[in-house]
Amino acid sequence: MSEKLKTKDFVTIGVFTVIYFIMMFAVGMMGMVPILFLMYPFFNAIVGGVIVMLFMAKVPKPWALFIFGILSPLIMFLMGHTYVLLVESIILMLIAEMIFRAGKFKSFKFNALANAVFSCWICGSLLQLLLIKDKYKEMTVKMMGDEYAKALETLVTPSTMVLIYLGAFIGGLIGAYLGKAMLKKHFEKAGIV
């Protein structure tokens, strides 16, 4: 198998990005309630883990995971989120890519760990509130209203951010195992143990 990404790989990346983004939006509806928005990264990681694990099995090539992983944050950036989300996502996707490669694209343990790191990118949507509060609050007020923005500001603290990242990481591991169970046949065909 060629290590270079081909046209069909880019098509697969595009298809999986659409599926992942739709899933992310559907799960994200829970964020309509501020307190539930803190749990969103955990649940997003569980559901998204199935998609990401299948993607890694289908396109086990260098840079595939990074490209796939950076598209959703890029779309969110273009939709009005700040550079914090994009920079945080680039860093996390590079780490996930390196873990994916370290397992030679076939190790379930490495792929699960890569998925857990990958899953943390969505936490950047809340991290914006800590790092560039005024800009994020302005964006949130426009989208959700002043009351919602104030509630979120009260809930998002440095200590809750640690728990949010930890929740996303654990959710990513759960999602990887759930993905393995649901997609066992496909993983066996791809040679992932």
C-alpha positions as CSV (number, residue, x, y, z in Angstrom):
1,M,0.0,0.0,0.0
2,S,1.3,3.4,-1.0
3,E,2.1,5.8,1.9
4,K,1.1,8.9,-0.1
5,L,-2.4,10.3,0.1
6,K,-4.3,9.8,-3.2
7,T,-7.4,11.5,-4.6
8,K,-9.6,8.8,-3.1
9,D,-8.1,9.4,0.3
10,F,-8.9,13.1,0.1
11,V,-12.5,12.2,-1.0
12,T,-12.7,9.9,2.1
13,I,-11.3,12.7,4.3
14,G,-14.0,15.0,2.9
15,V,-16.8,12.5,3.5
16,F,-15.7,11.7,7.0
17,T,-15.4,15.4,7.8
18,V,-19.0,16.0,6.8
19,I,-20.1,13.0,8.9
20,Y,-18.1,14.1,11.9
21,F,-19.2,17.7,11.6
22,I,-22.9,16.7,11.4
23,M,-22.4,14.4,14.4
24,M,-20.6,17.2,16.3
25,F,-23.5,19.6,15.6
26,A,-26.1,17.1,16.7
27,V,-24.4,16.2,20.0
28,G,-23.6,19.9,20.4
29,M,-27.3,20.7,20.8
30,M,-26.9,19.7,24.4
31,G,-24.8,22.9,24.8
32,M,-28.0,24.9,24.6
33,V,-28.0,24.6,28.4
34,P,-24.8,26.2,29.7
35,I,-24.1,23.5,32.3
36,L,-24.5,20.7,29.7
37,F,-22.0,22.6,27.4
38,L,-19.3,21.6,29.9
39,M,-20.1,17.9,29.4
40,Y,-20.4,18.3,25.6
41,P,-16.7,17.5,24.9
42,F,-17.0,14.2,26.8
43,F,-20.1,13.0,24.8
44,N,-18.7,14.4,21.6
45,A,-15.6,12.3,22.1
46,I,-17.6,9.1,22.7
47,V,-19.8,9.4,19.7
48,G,-17.0,10.9,17.5
49,G,-14.6,8.2,18.6
50,V,-16.4,5.7,16.5
51,I,-16.1,7.9,13.4
52,V,-12.4,8.7,14.0
53,M,-11.5,5.1,14.7
54,L,-13.2,4.0,11.4
55,F,-11.4,6.8,9.6
56,M,-8.0,5.7,10.9
57,A,-8.8,2.2,9.8
58,K,-9.8,3.3,6.3
59,V,-7.0,5.8,5.7
60,P,-3.9,4.6,7.6
61,K,-1.5,7.1,6.0
62,P,0.8,9.9,7.1
63,W,-1.0,13.3,7.5
64,A,-4.5,11.8,6.9
65,L,-5.5,12.1,10.5
66,F,-4.1,15.6,10.8
67,I,-5.9,16.8,7.7
68,F,-9.2,15.2,8.8
69,G,-8.8,16.6,12.3
70,I,-8.1,20.1,11.4
71,L,-11.0,20.6,9.0
72,S,-13.7,20.9,11.6
73,P,-11.8,23.5,13.7
74,L,-11.0,25.4,10.5
75,I,-14.7,25.4,9.6
76,M,-15.6,26.7,13.1
77,F,-12.9,29.4,12.8
78,L,-14.3,30.5,9.5
79,M,-17.8,30.6,11.1
80,G,-16.6,33.1,13.8
81,H,-14.6,31.3,16.4
82,T,-11.3,32.8,17.4
83,Y,-7.7,31.8,16.6
84,V,-7.4,30.1,20.0
85,L,-9.5,27.2,18.8
86,L,-7.5,26.9,15.6
87,V,-4.1,27.1,17.3
88,E,-5.1,24.6,20.0
89,S,-6.5,22.2,17.4
90,I,-3.3,22.4,15.2
91,I,-1.2,21.4,18.3
92,L,-3.5,18.6,19.3
93,M,-3.8,17.2,15.8
94,L,0.0,17.2,15.4
95,I,0.3,15.2,18.6
96,A,-2.5,12.8,17.5
97,E,-0.8,12.4,14.1
98,M,2.5,11.5,15.8
99,I,0.9,9.0,18.0
100,F,-1.0,7.5,15.0
101,R,2.4,7.1,13.2
102,A,4.2,5.7,16.3
103,G,1.7,2.8,16.2
104,K,2.5,2.4,12.5
105,F,-1.2,3.1,11.8
106,K,-2.2,-0.4,12.9
107,S,-1.9,-0.5,16.7
108,F,-5.3,-0.3,18.4
109,K,-3.6,1.1,21.6
110,F,-1.8,3.9,19.7
111,N,-4.9,4.6,17.6
112,A,-7.1,4.8,20.8
113,L,-4.6,7.2,22.4
114,A,-4.4,9.2,19.2
115,N,-8.3,9.4,19.2
116,A,-8.3,10.5,22.9
117,V,-5.9,13.4,22.0
118,F,-7.8,14.2,18.8
119,S,-11.0,14.4,20.9
120,C,-9.7,17.2,23.1
121,W,-9.8,19.8,20.3
122,I,-13.4,20.7,20.9
123,C,-12.4,21.9,24.4
124,G,-10.8,24.9,22.6
125,S,-14.3,26.2,22.1
126,L,-14.5,26.8,25.8
127,L,-10.8,27.6,26.3
128,Q,-11.5,30.8,24.3
129,L,-13.5,32.1,27.2
130,L,-10.5,31.9,29.5
131,L,-7.8,33.2,27.1
132,I,-9.7,35.9,25.2
133,K,-12.8,36.5,27.4
134,D,-14.1,39.7,25.9
135,K,-14.0,38.5,22.2
136,Y,-15.6,35.2,23.1
137,K,-18.2,36.8,25.3
138,E,-19.1,39.1,22.4
139,M,-19.5,36.2,20.1
140,T,-21.5,34.2,22.6
141,V,-23.9,37.1,23.3
142,K,-24.5,37.4,19.5
143,M,-25.3,33.7,19.1
144,M,-26.9,32.8,22.4
145,G,-27.8,35.9,24.3
146,D,-26.4,37.8,27.4
147,E,-27.9,35.5,30.0
148,Y,-26.3,32.4,28.4
149,A,-22.9,34.2,28.1
150,K,-23.0,35.2,31.8
151,A,-23.8,31.7,32.9
152,L,-21.0,30.2,30.8
153,E,-18.6,32.8,32.1
154,T,-19.4,31.7,35.7
155,L,-19.0,28.0,34.8
156,V,-15.8,28.1,32.9
157,T,-12.8,28.4,35.2
158,P,-9.3,27.1,35.0
159,S,-10.2,24.1,37.2
160,T,-13.3,23.3,35.2
161,M,-11.2,23.5,32.0
162,V,-8.9,20.8,33.4
163,L,-11.9,18.6,34.0
164,I,-13.4,19.4,30.6
165,Y,-10.1,18.3,28.9
166,L,-9.9,15.2,31.1
167,G,-13.5,14.4,30.2
168,A,-12.8,14.7,26.5
169,F,-9.7,12.5,26.8
170,I,-11.5,9.8,28.7
171,G,-14.5,10.1,26.3
172,G,-12.0,9.6,23.4
173,L,-10.8,6.4,25.0
174,I,-14.3,5.2,25.6
175,G,-15.2,6.1,22.0
176,A,-12.2,4.2,20.7
177,Y,-13.3,1.0,22.5
178,L,-16.9,1.5,21.4
179,G,-15.7,2.0,17.9
180,K,-13.6,-1.2,18.1
181,A,-16.6,-3.2,19.3
182,M,-18.9,-1.7,16.7
183,L,-16.5,-2.0,13.8
184,K,-14.7,-5.2,14.7
185,K,-15.1,-6.7,11.3
186,H,-13.6,-3.6,9.6
187,F,-10.7,-3.4,12.1
188,E,-9.9,-7.1,11.5
189,K,-9.9,-6.6,7.7
190,A,-7.6,-3.6,8.1
191,G,-5.2,-5.6,10.4
192,I,-5.7,-3.5,13.5
193,V,-5.3,-5.6,16.6
